[in-house]
């Protein structure tokens, strides 16, 4: 399949490398010219618990007018609208757009730009990915990829997309209820994103810490409670068991929110922990744990912005 990956950070690079290694014609689109040059010249290095490979693939810092069979948006949630606009030259009449971000709400922004009829939503769980250099990405684990239609995209096409990813070595599947899958991942994300960003701890350290462990479990339980109250058909019976099983697969991982804070960048906390109080408000409830965690993370990020403007 002819595939463009728009956004070659940690996760986008893993997608691009593994899909290319499986024989797909992959174009990696990154806004960093030095990354595009390095990948084009030397290939993309992917390291993980049991692998260290270099994959040859094409890369560019601007999307060319080249029609693709699949476009994958792997940018951060805050950049998803810009990524969708940048991807427009890659779209043929029926090219599907698979958007994979943390949290909730990104697909709405993508649909407004490319059309909801062509949008698929992806969920990536349990990778623990980090970017080690311009053409080097590392992952601590690889759990599941789940894909679903945003609105009217034909389910058979979603199945085809999942087949391509599965052939590339991912645990990939098409699902009919993508909202439930999003919330099941969100329950894990809220347990670790804000707590890790605030403390500098890894997933495993938060999970086992006497103080932050309680906060983590409270955030997850609150998200689980709001999802159930909102009528989301999640299958999670015990949120604490759910997030501990998730954390146990990659205890050394740093969530993207912590990696962002280590680089003094704004995180995606608004669409992760911040998504829970927004949903709660829609159904007349409150989510004070996640609202507080979101406010604490954002206060740190706002302080960076103020200091930068004063400099």
C-alpha positions as CSV (number, residue, x, y, z in Angstrom):
1,X,0.0,0.0,0.0
2,X,1.1,3.5,-0.7
3,X,1.1,5.3,2.7
4,X,2.1,8.7,4.0
5,X,2.8,9.2,7.6
6,X,2.4,12.9,8.5
7,X,4.3,13.6,11.7
8,X,7.4,11.7,12.5
9,X,7.8,12.1,16.2
10,X,8.2,9.0,18.3
11,X,5.0,7.2,17.4
12,X,4.9,8.3,13.8
13,X,8.4,7.1,13.2
14,X,7.5,3.6,14.6
15,X,4.5,3.5,12.3
16,X,6.6,4.6,9.2
17,X,9.4,2.3,9.9
18,X,7.5,-0.9,10.5
19,X,5.1,-0.3,7.6
20,X,8.0,0.3,5.3
21,X,9.9,-2.7,6.5
22,X,6.8,-4.8,5.6
23,X,7.1,-3.8,2.0
24,X,4.7,-0.8,1.8
25,X,5.7,2.3,-0.1
26,X,5.9,4.7,2.8
27,X,6.5,8.5,2.7
28,X,7.4,10.1,6.0
29,X,6.4,13.7,6.2
30,X,8.1,15.7,9.0
31,X,8.3,19.5,9.5
32,X,12.0,19.1,10.5
33,X,14.2,19.3,7.4
34,X,17.1,17.8,9.2
35,X,15.0,14.7,10.1
36,X,13.8,14.3,6.6
37,X,17.3,14.6,5.2
38,X,18.7,12.1,7.8
39,X,16.0,9.5,7.2
40,X,16.4,9.8,3.4
41,X,20.1,9.4,3.6
42,X,20.7,6.9,6.4
43,X,17.3,5.3,7.0
44,X,15.2,5.2,10.2
45,X,16.5,3.3,13.2
46,X,14.0,1.6,15.5
47,X,15.1,0.1,18.7
48,X,13.0,-1.8,21.2
49,X,13.1,-4.6,23.8
50,X,14.0,-7.3,21.2
51,X,15.0,-5.4,18.1
52,X,17.4,-2.8,16.6
53,X,16.8,-2.3,12.9
54,X,17.4,0.4,10.3
55,X,14.7,0.8,7.7
56,X,15.1,2.6,4.4
57,X,12.2,4.9,3.4
58,X,11.4,8.1,1.7
59,X,11.0,11.3,3.8
60,X,10.1,15.0,3.0
61,X,9.6,18.1,5.1
62,X,6.6,19.2,2.9
63,X,3.8,16.9,1.6
64,X,4.2,16.6,-2.2
65,X,1.2,16.6,-4.6
66,X,1.3,12.7,-4.7
67,X,-1.9,10.7,-4.3
68,X,-1.7,8.1,-1.5
69,X,-3.8,5.1,-0.7
70,X,-3.7,5.9,3.0
71,X,-2.7,9.0,5.0
72,X,-1.8,8.7,8.7
73,X,-1.9,11.7,10.9
74,X,0.5,11.0,13.7
75,X,1.0,14.6,15.0
76,X,0.2,15.8,18.5
77,X,-3.4,16.7,19.2
78,X,-2.5,20.4,19.3
79,X,-1.1,20.2,15.8
80,X,-3.8,18.0,14.2
81,X,-5.6,20.8,12.3
82,X,-2.3,22.0,10.8
83,X,-1.3,18.4,10.0
84,X,-4.7,17.8,8.3
85,X,-4.2,20.9,6.1
86,X,-0.6,19.9,5.3
87,X,-1.9,16.5,4.2
88,X,-4.4,17.8,1.6
89,X,-2.0,17.4,-1.4
90,X,-1.7,13.7,-0.6
91,X,-5.4,13.0,-0.9
92,X,-7.0,11.4,-3.9
93,X,-10.8,11.2,-4.4
94,X,-11.2,8.4,-1.9
95,X,-8.0,8.4,0.2
96,X,-8.8,7.5,3.8
97,X,-7.2,9.5,6.6
98,X,-6.3,7.7,9.7
99,X,-5.8,10.0,12.7
100,X,-4.0,8.6,15.8
101,X,-3.7,10.9,18.8
102,X,-3.8,10.7,22.5
103,X,-7.0,11.7,24.3
104,X,-10.4,12.8,22.8
105,X,-11.5,15.3,20.1
106,X,-8.8,15.3,17.4
107,X,-10.9,13.5,14.9
108,X,-13.5,16.2,15.0
109,X,-10.9,18.8,13.9
110,X,-9.6,16.4,11.1
111,X,-13.1,15.8,9.8
112,X,-13.8,19.5,9.4
113,X,-10.8,19.8,7.1
114,X,-10.7,16.6,5.1
115,X,-14.3,15.5,5.3
116,X,-15.7,13.1,7.9
117,X,-16.6,10.5,5.3
118,X,-12.9,9.6,4.8
119,X,-11.7,9.7,8.5
120,X,-10.7,6.7,10.5
121,X,-9.8,6.9,14.2
122,X,-6.8,5.0,15.5
123,X,-5.8,4.1,19.1
124,X,-2.3,3.1,20.0
125,X,-1.8,1.5,23.4
126,X,1.2,0.5,25.4
127,X,4.1,1.6,23.2
128,X,6.1,3.9,25.6
129,X,7.8,5.5,22.6
130,X,10.5,8.2,22.6
131,X,12.5,9.9,20.0
132,X,16.3,9.4,20.6
133,X,17.6,11.5,17.6
134,X,16.7,12.9,14.2
135,X,16.4,9.4,12.7
136,X,16.2,7.1,15.8
137,X,13.1,6.1,17.7
138,X,12.8,3.7,20.7
139,X,9.8,1.9,22.1
140,X,9.5,0.1,25.5
141,X,6.7,-2.2,24.4
142,X,4.1,-2.6,21.6
143,X,0.6,-3.5,22.7
144,X,-2.5,-2.9,20.5
145,X,-3.6,-0.8,17.6
146,X,-7.4,-0.4,17.1
147,X,-9.1,1.3,14.2
148,X,-12.7,2.5,13.7
149,X,-14.7,4.7,11.4
150,X,-15.3,8.3,12.5
151,X,-18.6,8.5,10.7
152,X,-19.5,6.9,7.3
153,X,-16.2,5.4,6.2
154,X,-17.0,1.9,5.1
155,X,-16.1,-0.8,7.7
156,X,-14.5,-3.0,5.0
157,X,-12.0,-0.2,4.3
158,X,-11.2,0.0,8.0
159,X,-10.7,-3.8,7.9
160,X,-8.2,-3.4,5.0
161,X,-6.3,-0.8,6.9
162,X,-6.1,-3.1,9.9
163,X,-4.9,-5.9,7.7
164,X,-2.0,-3.8,6.4
165,X,-0.9,-2.9,9.9
166,X,-1.2,-6.5,11.1
167,X,1.0,-7.6,8.3
168,X,3.6,-5.1,9.5
169,X,3.8,-6.8,12.9
170,X,1.3,-4.7,14.9
171,X,-1.5,-6.2,17.0
172,X,-4.1,-4.4,14.9
173,X,-7.8,-4.9,14.5
174,X,-10.9,-3.0,13.3
175,X,-13.6,-2.3,15.9
176,X,-17.2,-1.2,15.6
177,X,-17.3,1.0,18.7
178,X,-14.2,3.2,18.6
179,X,-15.6,5.5,21.4
180,X,-15.4,2.6,23.9
181,X,-11.9,1.8,22.9
182,X,-10.9,5.5,23.2
183,X,-12.2,5.7,26.8
184,X,-10.6,2.4,27.8
185,X,-7.2,3.8,26.7
186,X,-8.1,7.2,28.3
187,X,-8.6,5.6,31.6
188,X,-4.9,4.4,31.4
189,X,-3.7,7.7,30.1
190,X,-5.2,9.8,32.9
191,X,-3.7,7.5,35.5
192,X,-0.1,8.3,34.3
193,X,0.0,11.4,32.1
194,X,-0.5,14.1,34.7
195,X,1.0,12.3,37.6
196,X,4.2,11.5,35.7
197,X,4.4,15.1,34.2
198,X,4.0,16.6,37.7
199,X,6.6,14.4,39.5
200,X,9.1,13.3,36.8
201,X,8.4,9.7,37.7
202,X,8.1,6.9,35.2
203,X,4.9,4.9,34.8
204,X,6.1,2.1,37.2
205,X,7.3,4.6,39.8
206,X,3.9,6.4,39.9
207,X,2.1,3.0,40.0
208,X,4.1,1.9,43.0
209,X,4.5,5.2,44.8
210,X,2.6,5.4,48.1
211,X,1.4,9.0,47.5
212,X,1.1,9.3,43.7
213,X,-0.2,5.8,43.3
214,X,-3.4,6.8,45.2
215,X,-3.7,9.9,42.9
216,X,-3.2,7.8,39.8
217,X,-5.8,5.3,40.9
218,X,-8.3,8.1,41.8
219,X,-7.9,9.7,38.3
220,X,-8.5,6.4,36.6
221,X,-11.5,5.5,38.7
222,X,-13.0,8.9,38.1
223,X,-12.6,8.6,34.3
224,X,-14.1,5.1,34.5
225,X,-17.1,6.4,36.5
226,X,-17.7,9.3,34.0
227,X,-17.5,7.0,31.0
228,X,-20.1,4.6,32.5
229,X,-22.4,7.5,33.5
230,X,-22.1,8.9,29.9
231,X,-23.3,5.5,28.5
232,X,-19.9,4.6,26.9
233,X,-19.9,0.9,26.4
234,X,-16.6,0.2,28.0
235,X,-15.8,-3.4,29.0
236,X,-13.5,-2.5,31.9
237,X,-14.8,-4.1,35.1
238,X,-12.1,-2.8,37.5
239,X,-10.3,0.5,36.5
240,X,-7.5,0.0,39.1
241,X,-6.7,-3.5,37.8
242,X,-7.0,-2.1,34.2
243,X,-4.4,0.6,34.7
244,X,-2.0,-1.6,36.8
245,X,-2.0,-4.2,34.0
246,X,-1.2,-1.4,31.5
247,X,1.6,0.0,33.6
248,X,3.1,-3.4,34.3
249,X,3.8,-3.9,30.6
250,X,6.1,-0.9,30.5
251,X,7.1,0.4,33.9
252,X,10.1,2.3,32.6
253,X,8.1,4.3,30.1
254,X,7.6,8.0,30.3
255,X,4.3,9.3,29.0
256,X,4.3,11.9,26.3
257,X,3.3,14.6,28.9
258,X,6.4,13.9,30.9
259,X,8.6,13.9,27.7
260,X,7.1,17.2,26.8
261,X,7.8,18.7,30.2
262,X,11.4,17.5,30.1
263,X,11.7,19.6,27.0
264,X,9.7,22.5,28.5
265,X,6.9,22.0,25.9
266,X,3.2,22.3,26.4
267,X,1.7,18.8,26.6
268,X,-1.6,17.3,25.4
269,X,-3.0,17.4,28.9
270,X,-6.2,19.2,27.8
271,X,-7.3,16.2,25.6
272,X,-6.2,13.6,28.2
273,X,-6.9,14.4,31.9
274,X,-8.8,17.5,30.7
275,X,-11.2,15.4,28.6
276,X,-12.7,13.9,31.7
277,X,-14.1,17.0,33.4
278,X,-15.4,18.2,29.9
279,X,-17.4,15.0,29.5
280,X,-18.5,15.1,33.1
281,X,-19.9,18.6,32.6
282,X,-21.9,17.5,29.5
283,X,-23.8,15.0,31.7
284,X,-24.2,17.2,34.7
285,X,-21.4,15.7,36.8
286,X,-18.0,16.8,38.1
287,X,-14.5,15.3,37.8
288,X,-12.5,17.1,40.5
289,X,-9.5,14.8,40.5
290,X,-8.8,15.1,36.8
291,X,-9.7,18.8,36.8
292,X,-7.2,19.5,39.5
293,X,-4.5,17.5,37.8
294,X,-5.1,19.3,34.5
295,X,-4.9,22.7,36.3
296,X,-1.7,21.8,38.0
297,X,0.0,20.7,34.7
298,X,-1.3,23.7,32.8
299,X,-0.1,26.1,35.6
300,X,3.5,24.8,35.1
301,X,3.2,25.2,31.3
302,X,1.8,28.7,31.6
303,X,4.7,29.7,33.8
304,X,7.1,28.6,31.1
305,X,5.2,30.8,28.6
306,X,5.2,33.8,30.9
307,X,8.9,33.5,31.6
308,X,9.7,33.1,27.9
309,X,7.7,36.3,27.1
310,X,9.5,38.2,29.8
311,X,12.9,37.1,28.6
